[in-house]
Amino acid sequence: MKITVAIPIYNAARHLSVTLDSLLNQTMPLSEFEVICVNDRSTDHSKEVVNDYQKRMSNLILIDRDVNSGGPMIPRNDAIAAARGEYIVFLDNDDFLGEEALERFYQAAKENNSDVIYGKYVGVNGRNVPQSMFKKGNRLKADVIADNLVFSLAPHKMFKVSFIKENEFEFHPKAVVGEDQLFVMQCYIKAKVITILADYDYYYVVSRGNENLSLKYFPAEQFFFSFNRIMEYLAKSSVNEGYKKALKIAFLNRFFHASRLKGHLLSNLLTKPQKEDWLNETNRFIHNHIEDELIPQLATRFQYLILIAKYNDIDKLIAVHRKIEKVTANEITRVKDGFIYANVKQLSKEVSFNEELVVNHKNTSEIFVNELLLNQSELIVKGQFTQSLLINQPLLYELVFVHRQSGIEKYHTNSVPNSEGIFEFTVRYLELLFDETLEGPWDLFVQASVAGYTKRRRIGASRAMHINKELNVLNIQSFGFKYSIKSYFTTPHNNISLDIKKI
């Protein structure tokens, strides 16, 4: 048996037929895979739907649980225990697969000896699904950090069954929140080969709009259960310390970005006692898993939250957050080592503080091109680049050319920093025509820097009205070759790029 498809089922009668039809219509023969439906004591007609499909699908197996488990964890474990396939695919009872998905999965998994494999997700009914890990195309031996896999922790993947059983992985029955993240992160950490396929629409994730877990309240201790286990497993893993640290940073950034933690602490969703409970567990999580020296390496928008949470004072945390949300250039105290610092303070009967905190995430920018000229020997670009928190800082401006195909970057720097937000560049074409292989599009950016802090913006979409024509210069000579350079506006973003061709 090549593949086991595991489907936990609870009150899915309305849409289960779509899921099962996608399996009935697979290009892989029914004799080469099995479908295990685990009925978790449904109170509707889900069991009858499965029984009806069993008449048409000789590979369809029903496990009818005696007791409702309260979630998909134990039904998935039941399927793992019963699986006869080399690989197991976890499919939710309201999602469906592309018709070639199983055949493509299996072929790629066998060719690459994959422990974990998954393909491009497609959102249905407005469902948002992760896409960044598919932008590079097929990644036969993907890396968790380089390929951004921490943002794809849903279980809708295929796993080698022997890999799961040898490592005794399971969906933890006590993990009410994040049980899929715990399982998948353990697999990511241990896997020798992870394969990502972007060449086909493999898995369709359906939004039904009737069971939104994020609207349900869970005590903080339950919420943190899975995430504590993830951090503990990573800490004990055998991966080298450098990679372990980088993976820890990547996961923490994902955790603070995508989890409900920040919303629960800082919004009006919870009562004050509930917030205090959540902050207490947050404080414990930080104490156990986030060393002080790690904080500056996390995304800047989370650093203040971690630092202030250590005080375990919910009133102070909320007040600091409100101050940071309204921070202006007037509160900026310094820029150092890439960080913008602001003094946030309050003196009141309720709460008082005086803190210097990193506020990079509140720095917004605007860029405008006033002039774009191509004469016979030079490119001239003029414009304005302002940043909301750095209006008084002496910024060094650079025009950055990025070769679209190779990613090679070429910098042209203004020699004198200024605080007016004005840039002017005059670039000789010979600065770009230094390698005959670097033909094709070059994208243009302006980069402003001060004390290690850098902000880069693509240019052209916001520009003077007279900059509306493509410009073309011919017969530019360099290293014995002749070139043409044409400026054009990209689609759909309407930015400025240069197309360099050898003639």
C-alpha positions in Angstrom: 0.0 0.0 0.0 1.5 3.3 -1.1 -0.5 5.9 0.8 -3.0 6.1 3.7 -5.3 9.2 3.6 -6.5 10.0 7.2 -9.7 11.9 7.6 -11.0 12.8 11.1 -14.8 13.2 10.8 -17.2 15.1 13.1 -20.6 16.3 11.8 -19.3 16.7 8.3 -22.2 15.2 6.3 -22.9 18.4 4.4 -19.5 18.6 2.7 -17.9 15.2 3.2 -18.9 14.2 -0.3 -16.7 16.8 -1.9 -13.7 15.5 0.1 -14.4 11.8 -0.8 -15.1 12.6 -4.5 -11.6 14.1 -4.7 -10.2 10.8 -3.5 -12.5 8.7 -5.7 -11.3 10.6 -8.7 -7.5 10.4 -8.0 -5.3 9.3 -10.9 -3.6 6.9 -8.5 -5.5 3.6 -8.7 -7.8 2.9 -5.7 -5.8 -0.3 -5.1 -2.6 1.7 -4.3 -4.0 3.8 -1.5 -6.4 3.5 1.4 -8.7 6.1 3.0 -9.3 5.9 6.7 -12.3 7.9 8.0 -12.3 8.2 11.8 -15.9 9.0 12.9 -15.6 10.9 16.2 -19.1 10.2 17.3 -20.8 12.5 14.8 -24.4 13.4 15.6 -25.4 13.9 12.0 -25.4 11.6 9.0 -21.6 11.5 8.5 -21.3 7.8 9.1 -24.1 7.1 6.6 -22.2 9.2 3.9 -19.1 7.1 4.5 -21.1 3.9 4.3 -22.5 5.0 1.0 -19.1 5.8 -0.5 -17.8 2.4 0.7 -20.0 0.9 -2.0 -18.0 2.7 -4.6 -14.6 2.8 -2.9 -13.1 -0.6 -2.0 -10.2 1.2 -0.3 -12.4 3.2 2.1 -12.2 2.1 5.8 -14.4 3.5 8.6 -13.2 3.6 12.2 -16.2 4.4 14.4 -15.1 5.7 17.7 -17.0 4.8 20.9 -16.3 8.1 22.6 -16.0 11.6 21.2 -12.4 12.8 21.7 -13.1 16.5 21.6 -10.8 17.3 18.6 -9.0 15.9 15.6 -5.9 14.8 17.6 -6.9 11.3 18.8 -8.7 10.4 15.5 -5.5 11.3 13.6 -3.6 9.1 16.0 -6.1 6.3 15.4 -5.4 6.5 11.7 -1.7 6.5 12.2 -2.0 3.3 14.3 -4.1 1.6 11.6 -2.2 2.9 8.5 -0.9 0.3 6.1 0.5 2.8 3.6 4.2 3.8 3.3 3.0 7.4 3.7 0.1 9.1 5.4 -1.7 12.2 4.2 -3.9 14.1 6.7 -7.0 15.6 5.1 -9.6 17.6 6.9 -13.2 16.5 6.3 -14.2 19.7 4.5 -11.1 20.0 2.3 -10.2 18.2 -0.9 -7.2 17.3 -3.1 -6.3 17.9 -6.7 -6.9 14.8 -8.8 -3.2 14.1 -9.4 -2.1 15.0 -5.9 -1.5 11.5 -4.5 0.3 10.3 -7.6 2.6 13.3 -7.7 3.2 13.2 -3.9 4.2 9.6 -4.0 6.5 9.9 -7.0 8.3 12.9 -5.5 8.6 11.3 -2.1 10.1 8.1 -3.4 12.5 9.9 -5.7 13.8 12.1 -2.8 13.3 9.7 0.1 11.2 12.4 1.8 10.1 12.2 5.4 7.7 15.2 4.9 6.2 16.3 1.6 3.5 18.7 0.7 2.3 20.7 -2.2 0.8 24.1 -3.0 -2.3 25.1 -1.1 -5.3 26.8 -2.6 -7.8 28.7 -0.6 -11.5 28.2 -1.3 -14.4 30.5 -0.3 -12.0 33.3 0.6 -9.7 31.2 2.8 -6.2 32.6 3.2 -3.4 30.0 3.0 0.4 30.3 3.2 2.1 30.9 -0.1 5.6 32.1 0.6 7.1 28.7 0.7 6.0 28.0 -2.9 7.4 31.1 -4.5 10.8 29.4 -5.3 9.1 26.6 -7.2 9.7 22.9 -6.3 12.1 22.5 -3.4 13.0 18.8 -3.4 15.2 19.2 -0.3 13.7 22.3 1.4 15.1 24.0 4.5 12.8 25.0 7.4 14.4 28.5 7.7 15.4 29.3 4.2 12.1 28.2 2.7 9.9 29.8 5.5 8.3 26.6 6.5 7.5 27.8 10.0 4.6 29.6 8.4 3.2 26.3 7.1 2.5 24.3 10.3 -0.9 22.9 9.4 -1.0 19.0 9.2 -2.2 19.0 5.6 0.9 17.2 4.4 2.2 13.7 3.6 4.5 12.0 6.1 6.5 8.8 5.9 4.7 6.4 8.3 7.9 4.7 9.4 9.4 8.1 10.2 6.4 9.0 12.4 6.4 5.6 14.2 10.2 5.4 14.7 10.2 8.8 16.4 6.9 8.1 18.3 5.3 11.3 17.0 1.7 11.8 17.7 -0.9 14.5 17.9 -0.8 15.2 21.6 -4.2 14.6 23.2 -3.7 17.4 25.7 -2.8 19.9 23.0 -6.2 21.7 22.7 -4.5 24.6 20.8 -1.6 24.3 18.4 -1.7 20.5 18.3 -0.9 20.5 14.6 2.0 22.9 15.1 3.5 20.7 17.7 3.3 17.6 15.5 4.6 19.4 12.4 7.4 21.2 14.1 8.7 18.0 15.6 8.6 16.4 12.2 10.4 19.4 10.6 13.1 19.3 13.3 13.8 15.6 12.9 13.2 15.2 9.2 16.2 14.5 7.0 14.4 15.4 3.8 11.4 17.8 3.4 10.0 18.2 -0.1 7.9 21.1 -1.2 6.0 21.0 -4.5 4.7 24.1 -6.2 4.0 22.7 -9.7 0.3 21.8 -9.2 -2.7 22.8 -7.0 -2.5 19.9 -4.5 -4.6 20.8 -1.5 -7.7 22.9 -1.4 -8.4 24.4 2.0 -12.1 25.3 2.4 -13.4 28.1 4.6 -16.8 27.1 5.9 -17.2 30.1 8.2 -18.9 28.1 11.0 -16.2 26.8 13.3 -13.6 29.5 13.9 -11.3 28.3 16.7 -9.9 31.8 17.2 -13.3 32.9 18.5 -13.2 30.3 21.3 -11.6 31.1 24.6 -9.1 28.8 26.2 -7.2 29.3 29.5 -3.7 30.5 28.9 -2.2 27.4 30.3 -3.9 25.3 27.6 -2.9 27.8 25.0 0.8 27.6 25.9 0.9 23.8 26.2 1.8 23.0 22.6 4.2 26.0 22.3 6.1 25.0 25.5 6.5 21.5 24.1 7.8 22.8 20.8 10.5 24.9 22.5 11.4 22.0 24.8 11.7 19.6 21.8 13.8 22.0 19.9 16.1 22.7 22.9 16.7 18.9 23.3 17.1 18.2 19.6 20.4 17.1 18.0 20.6 19.9 15.4 23.7 22.0 15.7 23.5 25.0 18.0 23.8 27.7 15.3 20.9 26.3 13.4 18.9 25.6 16.6 19.2 29.3 17.5 18.1 30.4 14.1 15.2 28.1 14.0 14.2 29.2 17.5 14.2 32.8 16.3 12.1 31.9 13.2 9.5 30.0 15.2 9.2 32.7 17.9 8.7 35.4 15.2 6.0 33.2 13.7 4.5 32.5 17.2 4.2 36.2 18.1 2.9 37.1 14.6 0.4 34.4 14.0 -0.9 33.4 17.4 -3.7 35.1 19.3 -1.4 36.1 22.2 -0.9 39.7 21.3 -4.6 40.2 20.6 -5.6 38.6 23.9 -3.2 40.7 26.0 -3.7 44.1 24.3 -7.3 44.1 23.1 -10.7 44.2 24.8 -11.5 40.6 24.1 -10.7 39.4 27.7 -11.5 40.6 31.2 -8.7 41.9 33.3 -8.3 38.7 35.4 -8.2 36.7 32.2 -5.5 39.1 30.8 -3.5 38.7 34.0 -3.7 35.0 33.6 -2.4 35.2 30.1 0.3 37.6 31.0 1.5 35.3 33.8 1.8 32.4 31.4 3.5 34.7 28.9 6.0 35.7 31.5 6.7 32.0 32.3 7.1 31.2 28.6 9.6 34.1 28.1 11.5 33.1 31.3 11.8 29.5 30.2 12.5 29.9 26.5 13.7 33.4 25.5 17.1 34.4 26.7 17.9 38.2 27.0 20.5 38.0 24.3 18.0 36.5 21.9 15.5 39.4 22.1 17.4 41.9 19.9 17.4 39.2 17.2 13.6 38.9 17.1 11.4 41.0 14.9 11.5 44.5 16.3 7.7 44.7 16.5 7.7 42.1 19.3 10.7 43.2 21.3 8.9 45.7 23.5 6.1 43.2 24.2 8.6 40.7 25.5 10.6 43.2 27.5 7.6 44.8 29.2 5.8 41.4 29.7 8.7 40.5 32.1 7.3 43.0 34.6 4.1 40.9 34.8 2.1 44.1 35.0 -0.9 44.1 32.6 -1.7 47.8 33.2 1.9 48.8 32.3 2.0 46.5 29.3 -1.2 48.0 27.9 -0.2 51.6 28.6 3.3 51.1 27.0 1.6 49.5 24.0 -0.7 52.6 23.6 2.3 54.9 23.8 4.2 53.0 21.2 1.2 53.0 18.9 1.3 56.8 18.9 5.1 57.3 18.9 6.4 60.2 16.8 9.8 61.6 15.8 9.8 63.8 18.9 10.2 60.7 21.1 13.2 59.3 19.2 16.3 59.3 21.4 18.9 57.6 19.2 19.5 55.2 16.3 22.2 52.6 17.0 23.2 49.2 15.5 20.1 49.2 13.3 17.6 50.0 16.0 15.4 53.1 16.4 14.9 53.9 20.1 12.2 56.0 21.6 11.5 57.2 25.1 8.0 56.2 26.1 6.9 57.5 29.5 3.9 58.1 31.6 3.3 59.5 35.1 -0.2 58.9 36.5 -1.9 57.4 39.6 -2.8 54.3 37.6 0.6 53.4 36.1 4.0 55.1 35.7 7.0 54.2 33.6 10.0 55.7 31.7 11.4 53.2 29.2 13.6 53.4 26.1 12.3 50.8 23.6 12.9 49.8 20.0 10.2 51.2 17.7 11.5 50.2 14.2 8.1 48.7 13.3 6.4 52.1 13.7 8.6 53.9 11.2 6.7 54.4 8.0 8.0 55.8 4.7 7.0 57.6 1.5 9.1 57.8 -1.7 8.5 60.0 -4.8 10.5 60.3 -8.0 10.6 63.9 -9.3 13.0 63.2 -12.3 14.1 60.4 -14.4 16.5 61.1 -17.3 18.6 58.9 -19.6 21.1 60.8 -21.7 23.8 59.2 -23.9 26.1 58.4 -21.0 24.3 58.8 -17.7 21.1 57.9 -15.8 19.8 60.7 -13.5 17.3 60.0 -10.8 15.9 62.7 -8.3 13.3 62.5 -5.7 12.2 62.5 -2.0 12.3 59.7 0.6 10.9 60.6 4.0 10.5 58.4 7.1 8.1 59.2 9.9 10.5 58.6 12.8 13.7 59.8 11.2 12.9 63.3 9.9 15.9 64.8 11.9 18.4 62.1 11.1 21.4 62.5 8.7 20.5 59.7 6.2 22.9 58.3 3.6 21.0 57.6 0.3 22.0 54.9 -2.2 20.5 54.0 -5.6 20.4 50.2 -5.7 20.2 48.2 -9.0 19.1 44.6 -8.5 19.6 42.2 -11.4 16.3 40.3 -11.5 17.5 37.0 -12.7 20.7 36.6 -10.6 19.9 38.8 -7.6 23.2 40.6 -7.9 23.1 44.1 -6.4 25.0 47.2 -7.6 25.1 50.3 -5.3 25.5 54.0 -6.3 26.0 56.1 -3.2 25.6 59.8 -2.5 28.7 61.0 -0.7 27.0 63.4 1.7 24.2 62.4 4.2 21.3 64.7 4.5 18.2 65.1 6.7 15.9 66.7 4.2 14.8 63.5 2.6 16.1 64.5 -0.8 18.1 62.2 -3.1 19.9 62.9 -6.4 21.8 60.3 -8.3 23.9 60.6 -11.5 25.0 57.2 -12.6 27.3 56.5 -15.5 26.1 53.5 -17.5 29.5 51.9 -17.3 28.8 51.2 -13.6 26.2 48.7 -14.8 27.8 47.3 -17.9 30.6 45.4 -16.2 29.6 41.9 -17.1 28.1 40.8 -20.4 26.1 38.0 -18.7 24.1 40.5 -16.7 21.6 41.4 -19.4 17.9 41.7 -18.8 15.8 43.6 -16.3 17.4 45.6 -13.4 15.0 46.8 -10.8 15.6 50.1 -9.0 15.5 50.8 -5.3 16.5 53.7 -3.1 18.0 52.8 0.2 18.4 55.2 3.2 20.7 54.4 6.0 21.8 55.7 9.4 23.7 54.0 12.2 23.1 50.5 10.9 19.4 51.1 10.3 18.4 50.7 6.6 15.1 51.2 4.8 14.8 50.2 1.1 12.0 51.2 -1.2 11.2 50.3 -4.8 10.8 53.4 -6.9 8.6 54.6 -9.7 5.0 53.8 -8.7 4.7 57.2 -7.1 6.3 59.7 -9.6 5.9 63.1 -11.3 3.2 63.1 -14.0 5.7 63.9 -16.8 7.6 60.7 -16.1 5.3 58.6 -18.3 7.3 57.5 -21.4 9.8 54.7 -21.9 13.3 55.9 -22.6 15.8 54.1 -24.8 19.5 54.6 -25.3 21.5 52.7 -28.0 25.1 52.0 -28.8 26.6 52.2 -25.3 30.1 50.6 -25.5 31.7 48.7 -22.7 34.5 46.0 -22.7 34.2 45.8 -26.5 30.5 45.2 -26.6 27.6 47.4 -27.5 24.5 47.7 -25.3 21.1 49.3 -25.3 19.4 50.5 -22.1 15.6 51.0 -21.9 13.6 52.3 -18.9 10.1 50.9 -18.6 7.2 50.6 -16.1 6.5 47.2 -14.6 3.2 45.4 -14.5 1.2 45.5 -12.3 3.0 47.7 -9.8 4.0 50.4 -12.3 7.6 50.7 -10.9 10.7 51.7 -12.9 13.1 49.1 -14.2 15.9 49.1 -16.7 16.2 46.5 -19.5 19.8 46.0 -20.6 20.5 44.2 -23.9 23.7 43.4 -25.8 23.4 44.5 -29.5 
